[in-house]
Amino acid sequence: MEFDDVVLGRRSIRGYKPDPVPRELIEEILAIAMRAPSSMNTQPWNFTVLTGEPLDRIRQGNTERNLAGIPHSREFRTGHAFAGVHRDRQVGVAKQLFSAMGIARDDAPARQDWVLRGFRQFDAPVCVIITYDRELADSDDTAFDCGAVTTALVNAAWSRGLGCVINSQGIMQSPVVREHAGIAEDQVIMKAVALGWPDDSFPANAVVSERKSVAEAARFVGF
């Protein structure tokens, strides 16, 4: 695929076929992703790639703890709730997804099921946990670099016919993730990426989120 086709065509995939993804293909994608820019070449990122029984245990633990009302324990800072235009954009894409899935505003069970799908990593056959080296946790460059490599990962996956969705739901219960993924204490759990072959019959997969224009986002000085 041409670069523009990858970037402009990529969508967040929330429904997957159960088909396994070959390890060799994931290794190829990660090798490409790790060519992403890195501040002073620190390369703070690491990946734990899960499938099968270990991933199922995380899905179960996430779901049970959330249904039990156990508070979230995400390790990477979450910040304040969105407000203003940022909240509007968050609500806007939620409306797009609920409309595509036929979930009514007052349908509480369907809305809860949608939330739990996120904690189950959208039932994808593979989950990639993004972590970074704890000794670099005080540097904002670390988060910037991890964002860059994750963007490169989802684009490389898309170029090979795979879909992804970057999410936080899958790592909100960090003790569950750390235990079943065997993540070392010198790593901070940052994000999760659900990965697999897109199910084209899943309505939410057709949703294309809106983007503000270049005119809104950019200022040109000296041109």
C-alpha positions in Angstrom: 0.0 0.0 0.0 1.1 3.6 -0.7 1.9 5.6 2.5 -1.0 8.0 1.9 -3.4 5.1 1.5 -2.3 3.6 4.8 -2.7 6.9 6.7 -5.9 8.1 5.1 -7.5 4.6 5.0 -6.7 3.4 8.5 -9.5 3.1 11.0 -9.8 2.0 14.6 -11.0 -1.6 14.5 -13.3 -2.8 17.3 -14.5 -6.0 15.9 -12.2 -8.9 14.9 -12.2 -12.3 13.2 -11.1 -15.1 15.6 -8.3 -16.1 13.2 -4.8 -16.2 14.7 -2.1 -13.8 13.7 1.3 -15.4 12.9 4.0 -14.4 15.3 6.4 -13.8 12.4 4.0 -11.1 11.0 3.8 -9.4 14.4 7.6 -9.4 14.6 7.8 -7.8 11.2 5.3 -5.1 12.2 7.2 -4.3 15.4 10.5 -4.1 13.5 9.0 -1.5 11.2 7.3 0.4 14.1 10.6 0.7 15.9 12.0 2.9 13.2 9.8 5.6 14.6 11.6 8.8 15.8 13.0 8.6 19.3 14.3 11.5 21.4 18.1 11.2 21.4 17.6 7.5 20.4 16.6 6.5 23.9 14.0 4.0 22.6 12.2 3.7 25.9 9.5 1.4 24.6 8.9 -2.3 25.1 6.1 -4.6 23.9 4.4 -7.6 25.6 2.5 -9.4 22.9 -0.3 -11.6 24.2 -2.7 -14.2 22.7 -4.5 -17.3 23.8 -4.9 -18.3 27.5 -2.8 -15.5 29.1 -4.9 -12.9 27.2 -8.1 -14.6 28.2 -7.1 -14.4 31.9 -6.5 -10.7 31.5 -9.9 -10.3 29.8 -11.6 -12.2 32.6 -9.8 -10.3 35.4 -10.5 -6.9 33.9 -14.2 -7.7 33.5 -14.6 -9.2 37.0 -12.8 -6.3 38.7 -14.8 -3.7 36.8 -18.2 -5.4 37.4 -17.2 -5.6 41.1 -16.6 -1.8 41.2 -12.9 -2.0 41.9 -11.4 1.4 41.1 -9.1 1.7 38.1 -5.4 1.4 38.7 -3.9 2.7 35.5 -0.2 3.4 35.9 0.3 6.2 33.3 -1.3 9.5 34.3 -4.8 10.1 33.1 -5.2 13.8 33.7 -8.5 15.7 34.2 -11.7 14.8 32.4 -12.0 16.4 28.9 -14.0 19.7 28.7 -15.0 22.2 25.9 -14.2 21.3 22.4 -12.1 18.2 23.4 -15.2 16.8 25.3 -17.3 17.6 22.2 -15.0 15.5 20.0 -15.0 12.7 22.5 -18.8 12.7 22.6 -19.0 13.1 18.8 -17.1 9.9 18.1 -19.1 8.0 20.7 -22.3 9.1 19.0 -20.9 7.8 15.7 -20.1 4.4 17.2 -23.4 4.0 19.1 -25.3 5.0 15.9 -23.4 2.4 13.9 -24.0 -0.3 16.5 -27.7 0.7 17.0 -27.2 1.4 20.7 -29.9 3.8 21.9 -29.1 6.6 24.4 -31.3 5.0 27.1 -30.1 1.4 26.5 -28.0 1.0 29.6 -27.3 -2.8 29.2 -26.0 -2.3 25.6 -23.9 0.6 26.7 -22.4 -1.4 29.5 -21.7 -4.3 27.1 -19.9 -1.8 24.8 -17.7 -0.6 27.7 -16.9 -4.2 28.7 -15.8 -5.0 25.1 -13.0 -2.5 25.7 -12.0 -4.2 28.9 -11.9 -7.4 26.9 -9.6 -5.8 24.3 -12.6 -5.9 21.9 -12.2 -9.7 21.7 -9.2 -9.3 19.4 -6.9 -12.4 19.0 -3.8 -10.4 20.0 -3.1 -7.6 22.5 0.1 -5.6 22.5 0.9 -4.0 25.8 3.1 -0.9 25.5 5.4 -0.3 28.4 8.4 2.1 29.0 11.5 1.9 31.1 10.7 3.2 34.6 14.0 5.0 34.9 12.8 7.4 32.1 9.4 8.0 33.6 10.1 11.6 34.5 10.8 12.6 30.9 7.9 13.8 28.8 10.0 12.7 25.8 9.3 9.1 26.9 5.6 9.5 26.4 6.1 11.3 23.1 8.4 8.4 21.8 5.9 5.8 22.9 3.1 7.6 21.1 5.3 7.7 18.0 6.1 4.0 18.0 2.5 3.1 18.7 1.3 5.2 15.7 3.9 3.5 13.5 2.7 0.1 14.8 -0.9 0.5 13.9 0.0 1.9 10.5 2.4 -0.9 9.8 -0.3 -3.4 10.8 -2.9 -1.7 8.5 -0.5 -1.9 5.6 -0.5 -5.7 6.0 -4.3 -6.1 6.2 -4.5 -6.1 10.0 -6.6 -3.8 12.2 -5.9 -2.2 15.6 -7.4 0.0 18.2 -5.2 1.9 20.7 -6.9 1.9 24.0 -6.6 2.3 27.8 -9.5 0.1 28.9 -7.3 -3.0 28.6 -4.7 -1.7 31.1 -7.0 0.1 33.5 -6.7 -2.8 36.0 -2.9 -2.9 35.9 -2.4 -5.6 38.6 -4.3 -8.0 36.4 -2.2 -7.1 33.4 1.1 -7.2 35.2 0.4 -10.6 36.8 -0.8 -12.5 33.7 1.5 -10.8 31.2 4.5 -11.2 33.5 5.6 -7.5 33.1 8.7 -6.6 35.1 8.6 -4.0 37.8 11.2 -1.9 35.9 8.5 -1.2 33.3 5.5 1.2 33.4 2.4 0.1 31.7 1.2 2.8 29.3 -1.2 1.6 26.6 -2.7 -1.4 25.0 -3.3 -2.1 21.3 -5.9 -4.7 20.2 -4.7 -6.3 17.0 -6.2 -8.8 14.5 -7.9 -9.4 11.2 -10.9 -6.9 10.9 -14.4 -8.3 10.8 -15.9 -6.3 7.9 -19.4 -7.2 9.1 -19.0 -5.4 12.4 -20.7 -2.1 12.0 -18.4 0.1 14.1 -15.5 -0.8 11.9 -16.9 1.4 9.2 -16.8 4.5 11.4 -14.4 7.1 10.3 -13.7 9.6 13.0 -13.8 13.3 12.1 -10.6 15.4 12.0 -10.3 19.2 12.3 -8.9 20.9 9.2 -5.4 22.0 8.6 -6.7 25.6 8.7 -8.0 25.0 12.3 -4.9 23.2 13.5 -2.0 25.0 11.8 -0.5 28.5 11.8 2.0 29.5 9.1 4.5 32.1 10.0 6.8 33.8 7.5 5.2 32.3 4.3 
